[in-house]
């Protein structure tokens, strides 16, 4: 898989020398420091994130197998709306400054 690809892996979460490691049937994958991971050490988990190196994932979400995955945001898709609104506000402010 190329770097930057979205991935989802499943395995046992353990602490490694440089962070958390997920042991799956295909090997070990390091993940970043996701919020709430310390309570899942030793359990079967699913990890959703982006590949940033050969065996490393930037973790977006982590949850115990068999449970519903947590929402990464209470309002999914709102980041696009906020960015769009700020961009439009910036354009309008710039134009109004130029006009007078």
C-alpha positions, 0 to 999 in steps of 0.5 A, spaced: 500 500 500 502 506 498 504 512 503 498 516 505 493 510 504 487 510 508 487 503 512 484 499 517 487 493 521 485 489 527 489 485 532 492 485 539 494 492 542 500 492 546 505 497 548 512 498 544 518 501 545 516 507 541 508 507 542 503 502 541 503 496 537 498 492 534 500 485 533 495 482 527 496 475 523 501 479 518 505 482 523 506 488 527 504 495 526 506 501 530 500 506 531 501 513 534 498 515 540 491 515 540 486 518 545 484 512 550 488 507 547 491 505 554 485 502 556 485 497 550 492 494 551 492 487 551 485 487 548 483 485 540 482 492 537 480 495 530 484 501 528 482 506 523 488 511 520 493 513 514 499 509 513 505 514 514 511 509 513 512 502 512 509 499 518 506 505 521 499 508 521 497 515 524 491 513 528 484 516 527 480 512 531 481 506 535 476 501 538 475 494 541 473 489 536 465 487 537 463 494 539 461 500 534 467 505 532 467 511 535 465 518 531 471 522 530 467 528 530 461 529 533 459 533 527 462 529 521 463 533 515 463 540 519 470 541 518 469 542 511 463 547 512 467 551 517 473 552 512 469 554 506 465 559 511 472 562 513 474 562 506 468 566 504 469 571 509 476 572 508 474 573 500 468 578 502 473 582 507 478 583 502 474 585 497 470 590 502 477 593 504 479 594 496 472 597 495 472 602 501 
